[in-house]
Amino acid sequence: MLGTIINTTTIVVGSAFGSLLGAGIKEKYQTTLFNALGLACLALGMNACLHNMGQSEYPVLFIASLALGGVVGTKLDLQGRLDRLNSRFNAKGGKQKNGLEGLVTGLLLYCIGTFSIVGPVLSALSPSQGWAFDEPGNTYLYTNATLDLVTSAVLAASYGWIMLLAAPILFVWQGMFYAIGYWCGEGMPMPMRIELSIVGGVLILSSGLGILGIKDCKTVNLLPSLLVPVIFYLLKG
């Protein structure tokens, strides 16, 4: 569990640093950071998709997941609810540039990926239950923590203090997989992890397109897509 604690701490530190730094950054530099973040999302999203696509048991599952999840999300009007909540947040003095959408983007970057899913499981499976600094089971989480430290600083410089909320959510997310690994051994089957990584990669890519102003894909409406591979493999047994 030490790896998860360190990963969570780096997001707190990075978000705090980025928020303090962002307050003193001129508009043109904030725009540059915003563009850099969008490009990073495109690169990370494409990498997640392409890296896992060739390992997929069902290459069309991610398409079905996005279609079904998108329909459910649109029916529930998840994007609209978030936009209305974000408007109230900004009206009360919140950071501009859609702070809540920035939080969603951050959570996708922090939570969806091999490091953040497999890392806690390996930590739980290690002989010392992941509490030793030099425990090999924590390697994924230490690597993830390093990446998240930089990412959280850039995100917070653009979106503000709201990015601190990502830290407790990440802790619960990784804690869930740590519990799965502790009680169920390998827990989540590898095929399910692969499909989740593909769908998650598409969502990160979609966030990048929105950040760059290329295309607003209503990424929040697509979030239910992450549940489709889980349900599919649970039904498949």
Secondary structure as UniProt FT lines:
FT   HELIX           2..23
FT   HELIX           27..53
FT   TURN            54..55
FT   TURN            59..60
FT   HELIX           61..76
FT   HELIX           78..91
FT   TURN            92..93
FT   TURN            96..98
FT   HELIX           99..111
FT   HELIX           114..125
FT   TURN            127..130
FT   TURN            133..134
FT   HELIX           136..138
FT   HELIX           139..159
FT   HELIX           161..165
FT   HELIX           166..184
FT   TURN            185..186
FT   HELIX           190..211
FT   TURN            212..213
FT   HELIX           219..226
FT   HELIX           227..236
//
